[in-house]
Amino acid sequence: MTTKRDYYDILGVTKSANQAEIKQAYRKQALQFHPDRNKSSDAESKFKEINEAYEILGNSQKRQTYDQFGHQAFDPSRQQNPFTYTYTSQGGNPFNFGGGDFSDPFDIFESFFGGGNPFGQARQKPHYSLRLSFMEAVRGTKKTIIHQGKSYDVKIPAGADTGTRIRFADFDVSMEIQAHDRFKRDGYDVFIDQPIKVTTATLGGEEVVPSLDEPIKIKVRAGTQSHTMVRLKGQGVPHLQGSGRGDLYIRLIVAVPSSLSREERKLFQKIDQIWQEQN
């Protein structure tokens, strides 16, 4: 039976070390023993050992568990979720969910040093692209990917967008979102054009408009001009990181009738006459 070294001894820090000191110690040793830089026969095994130690001690919750239960708390046979989730926005910034687990020592190294390997070409993982409907991306969904003959259920978080990237232990998944016939998305905000009648725009009234959830009834002020924008706060797309949602913007488009009955024409002519007399 193999006995694992104490994680604090591996990084060369005391149990009272703060997170900044742990990060500094990891950085120093990871650079020293990275296989692309250190050609000694035991460099790779030491590099993996260093990353394993940092994976635990670099996470305050895992560190607390380790301090209480030791290596037994992280026995691989007890792990329920083999995946590592890293969601990345279109801008490329990493968002870590589920505690920030890493199952590959190169993953943790590349994440710590900004996503790149400074000594050699970063290892390329298999990549899959998922095409989602607009509402699947907004509400979240689950998709199945077959990788190396094994089926994986990929949980897509609510708020995913084109370019969102999910990193698993053995492969990466990116998203491509289909356009919606009415809703237009800009980040976490959503825009929709809503036609309203001339009479509603003129006299005011209520209008039922679609939203990402249930239809919403809004008030239209008397004298509303075409292309007036109404903002509904918190009715947009859920945020990938943290709580909250974007906003829903409703652009009111005054719909001018393309044809009029004889009676309607007379009414509009009467209104026009009144307006001319007033002006």
C-alpha positions as CSV (number, residue, x, y, z in Angstrom):
1,M,0.0,0.0,0.0
2,T,1.4,3.4,-1.0
3,T,1.6,6.1,1.6
4,K,1.1,9.6,0.3
5,R,3.3,12.4,1.5
6,D,1.7,15.2,3.4
7,Y,0.5,18.0,1.0
8,Y,2.0,20.7,3.2
9,D,5.4,19.0,3.0
10,I,5.1,18.6,-0.8
11,L,4.7,22.4,-1.2
12,G,7.2,23.2,1.5
13,V,4.8,25.3,3.6
14,T,3.5,25.0,7.2
15,K,-0.1,24.3,8.1
16,S,-0.5,27.9,9.2
17,A,0.4,29.2,5.7
18,N,-2.1,31.5,4.1
19,Q,-3.5,31.1,0.6
20,A,-1.0,33.6,-0.9
21,E,1.9,31.7,0.5
22,I,0.5,28.4,-0.8
23,K,0.1,29.9,-4.3
24,Q,3.6,31.3,-4.2
25,A,5.1,27.9,-3.1
26,Y,3.1,26.1,-5.8
27,R,4.2,28.5,-8.5
28,K,7.9,28.1,-7.5
29,Q,7.8,24.3,-7.5
30,A,5.6,23.9,-10.6
31,L,8.1,26.0,-12.6
32,Q,11.0,24.0,-11.2
33,F,9.6,20.5,-11.9
34,H,7.5,21.0,-15.1
35,P,8.6,18.2,-17.4
36,D,9.2,20.6,-20.3
37,R,11.7,22.4,-18.2
38,N,13.1,19.8,-15.9
39,K,14.5,16.7,-17.7
40,S,15.3,14.6,-14.6
41,S,13.7,11.2,-14.5
42,D,11.4,12.0,-11.6
43,A,10.3,15.5,-12.7
44,E,7.0,14.4,-14.1
45,S,6.0,12.4,-11.0
46,K,7.0,15.3,-8.8
47,F,5.1,17.7,-11.0
48,K,1.9,15.6,-10.6
49,E,2.5,15.4,-6.9
50,I,2.9,19.2,-6.6
51,N,-0.3,19.8,-8.6
52,E,-2.2,17.3,-6.5
53,A,-1.2,19.1,-3.4
54,Y,-2.2,22.5,-4.7
55,E,-5.5,21.2,-6.0
56,I,-6.4,20.5,-2.3
57,L,-4.6,23.2,-0.4
58,G,-5.4,25.9,-2.9
59,N,-9.1,25.4,-2.3
60,S,-10.1,26.6,1.2
61,Q,-13.0,24.2,1.5
62,K,-10.9,21.2,0.4
63,R,-8.0,22.3,2.6
64,Q,-10.3,22.3,5.7
65,T,-11.5,18.8,4.8
66,Y,-7.9,17.6,4.3
67,D,-6.9,19.1,7.7
68,Q,-9.7,17.2,9.4
69,F,-9.7,13.9,7.5
70,G,-6.4,13.7,5.7
71,H,-5.9,11.8,2.3
72,Q,-8.8,9.5,3.0
73,A,-11.3,12.3,2.3
74,F,-10.1,12.4,-1.3
75,D,-9.9,8.7,-2.1
76,P,-10.7,8.4,-5.8
77,S,-13.0,5.5,-5.1
78,R,-15.3,7.9,-3.2
79,Q,-15.6,10.5,-5.9
80,Q,-19.0,10.8,-7.5
81,N,-18.5,13.3,-10.2
82,P,-15.5,12.7,-12.6
83,F,-16.0,15.9,-14.5
84,T,-14.3,19.3,-14.2
85,Y,-16.6,22.2,-15.1
86,T,-15.0,25.4,-16.4
87,Y,-17.4,27.8,-18.1
88,T,-15.8,30.4,-20.3
89,S,-17.6,33.5,-21.7
90,Q,-17.1,34.8,-25.2
91,G,-14.3,37.0,-24.0
92,G,-12.4,34.0,-22.8
93,N,-12.5,34.6,-19.1
94,P,-12.7,31.4,-17.0
95,F,-15.6,30.9,-14.6
96,N,-15.1,28.0,-12.2
97,F,-18.1,26.0,-10.9
98,G,-18.4,23.1,-8.6
99,G,-15.3,23.9,-6.5
100,G,-12.8,24.2,-9.3
101,D,-11.8,20.5,-9.5
102,F,-8.9,19.5,-11.7
103,S,-8.3,15.9,-12.6
104,D,-5.2,16.5,-14.8
105,P,-2.0,18.2,-13.5
106,F,-1.5,20.1,-16.8
107,D,-5.1,21.5,-16.4
108,I,-4.3,23.1,-13.0
109,F,-0.9,24.3,-14.2
110,E,-2.4,25.9,-17.3
111,S,-5.3,27.5,-15.4
112,F,-2.9,28.9,-12.7
113,F,-0.6,30.4,-15.3
114,G,-3.3,32.0,-17.5
115,G,-4.3,29.0,-19.7
116,G,-1.0,28.4,-21.4
117,N,2.0,26.3,-20.9
118,P,5.1,28.6,-20.9
119,F,7.6,25.7,-21.7
120,G,6.0,24.0,-24.6
121,Q,2.8,23.6,-26.6
122,A,-0.3,23.1,-24.5
123,R,-1.8,19.7,-24.8
124,Q,-4.8,19.6,-27.0
125,K,-8.0,17.9,-25.7
126,P,-10.7,16.6,-28.0
127,H,-13.3,19.3,-28.6
128,Y,-17.0,19.0,-29.3
129,S,-19.4,21.7,-30.4
130,L,-23.1,21.7,-29.3
131,R,-25.8,23.5,-31.3
132,L,-28.5,24.7,-28.9
133,S,-31.8,26.5,-29.5
134,F,-32.2,30.0,-28.1
135,M,-34.4,28.9,-25.3
136,E,-32.2,25.8,-24.4
137,A,-29.4,28.2,-23.8
138,V,-31.5,30.6,-21.8
139,R,-33.0,28.0,-19.5
140,G,-30.3,25.4,-19.4
141,T,-30.5,21.9,-20.7
142,K,-28.8,18.6,-20.8
143,K,-27.1,17.0,-23.8
144,T,-25.4,13.7,-24.4
145,I,-21.9,13.4,-25.9
146,I,-20.3,10.1,-27.0
147,H,-16.5,10.3,-26.2
148,Q,-14.3,7.3,-26.8
149,G,-17.3,5.0,-26.8
150,K,-18.6,6.3,-23.5
151,S,-21.8,8.3,-23.1
152,Y,-21.5,11.6,-21.1
153,D,-24.5,13.7,-19.9
154,V,-23.4,17.3,-20.4
155,K,-25.3,19.8,-18.2
156,I,-25.6,23.1,-20.0
157,P,-26.1,26.0,-17.4
158,A,-28.8,28.5,-17.8
159,G,-27.4,31.6,-19.6
160,A,-25.0,29.9,-21.9
161,D,-24.1,31.8,-25.1
162,T,-22.2,31.2,-28.3
163,G,-18.6,30.7,-27.2
164,T,-19.4,29.4,-23.7
165,R,-17.0,26.6,-23.1
166,I,-17.3,23.6,-20.7
167,R,-14.1,21.8,-19.7
168,F,-14.3,18.2,-18.7
169,A,-11.5,16.0,-17.6
170,D,-11.0,14.4,-21.0
171,F,-12.6,16.8,-23.5
172,D,-13.9,20.3,-24.0
173,V,-17.4,21.4,-25.2
174,S,-18.3,24.7,-26.7
175,M,-21.7,26.2,-27.5
176,E,-23.3,27.6,-30.7
177,I,-26.7,29.2,-30.1
178,Q,-29.4,29.4,-32.8
179,A,-31.1,32.7,-33.4
180,H,-34.7,33.2,-32.2
181,D,-37.5,34.4,-34.5
182,R,-38.4,37.2,-32.1
183,F,-36.0,37.6,-29.3
184,K,-32.6,39.2,-29.9
185,R,-29.8,38.7,-27.4
186,D,-27.0,41.1,-26.4
187,G,-25.0,39.6,-23.6
188,Y,-27.6,38.9,-20.8
189,D,-30.1,41.5,-22.2
190,V,-32.9,40.5,-24.5
191,F,-34.7,42.8,-27.1
192,I,-38.0,42.3,-28.8
193,D,-40.2,44.4,-31.1
194,Q,-43.8,44.6,-30.1
195,P,-46.4,46.0,-32.6
196,I,-49.1,48.1,-31.0
197,K,-52.2,49.7,-32.6
198,V,-52.4,53.4,-33.5
199,T,-55.3,53.8,-31.1
200,T,-53.3,52.2,-28.2
201,A,-50.3,54.4,-28.9
202,T,-52.5,57.5,-29.0
203,L,-54.9,56.8,-26.2
204,G,-52.8,54.5,-24.0
205,G,-53.8,51.1,-22.8
206,E,-52.4,47.7,-22.0
207,E,-50.4,45.3,-24.1
208,V,-49.5,41.6,-23.5
209,V,-45.9,40.9,-24.6
210,P,-43.9,37.7,-24.7
211,S,-41.0,37.2,-22.3
212,L,-38.5,34.5,-21.6
213,D,-40.9,33.0,-19.1
214,E,-44.6,33.8,-19.1
215,P,-46.3,36.6,-21.2
216,I,-46.2,39.9,-19.4
217,K,-48.9,42.7,-19.4
218,I,-47.4,46.2,-19.7
219,K,-49.0,49.6,-19.7
220,V,-48.7,51.8,-22.7
221,R,-48.7,55.5,-22.0
222,A,-51.0,57.8,-24.0
223,G,-49.1,59.5,-26.8
224,T,-46.4,56.8,-27.1
225,Q,-44.3,57.3,-30.1
226,S,-43.2,54.5,-32.4
227,H,-39.9,52.8,-31.4
228,T,-40.3,53.8,-27.7
229,M,-38.3,51.4,-25.6
230,V,-39.7,49.8,-22.4
231,R,-37.2,48.2,-20.0
232,L,-38.3,45.3,-17.7
233,K,-35.5,44.9,-15.2
234,G,-34.5,41.3,-14.3
235,Q,-36.5,39.7,-17.1
236,G,-33.5,38.9,-19.3
237,V,-31.0,35.9,-19.5
238,P,-29.8,34.4,-16.2
239,H,-26.2,35.2,-15.4
240,L,-23.7,32.3,-15.8
241,Q,-21.7,33.4,-12.8
242,G,-23.5,34.4,-9.7
243,S,-27.2,35.3,-9.3
244,G,-29.4,37.8,-11.2
245,R,-30.5,38.2,-14.7
246,G,-30.2,40.7,-17.5
247,D,-33.0,43.0,-18.6
248,L,-35.8,42.6,-21.2
249,Y,-36.2,45.6,-23.6
250,I,-39.5,46.0,-25.5
251,R,-39.5,48.3,-28.5
252,L,-43.0,49.4,-29.2
253,I,-43.7,49.7,-32.9
254,V,-46.8,51.6,-33.9
255,A,-48.5,49.5,-36.6
256,V,-50.1,51.7,-39.2
257,P,-53.0,49.8,-40.9
258,S,-52.3,49.1,-44.6
259,S,-56.0,49.3,-45.6
260,L,-59.0,51.0,-44.1
261,S,-62.7,50.4,-44.3
262,R,-64.9,53.2,-45.5
263,E,-66.0,53.9,-41.9
264,E,-62.4,53.8,-40.6
265,R,-61.3,56.2,-43.3
266,K,-64.0,58.7,-42.4
267,L,-63.0,58.5,-38.7
268,F,-59.3,59.2,-39.5
269,Q,-60.3,62.0,-41.8
270,K,-62.4,63.5,-39.0
271,I,-59.5,63.2,-36.6
272,D,-57.1,64.8,-39.1
273,Q,-59.5,67.7,-39.6
274,I,-59.7,68.3,-35.9
275,W,-55.9,68.3,-35.6
276,Q,-55.6,70.7,-38.5
277,E,-58.1,73.1,-36.9
278,Q,-56.2,72.9,-33.6
279,N,-52.9,73.7,-35.2
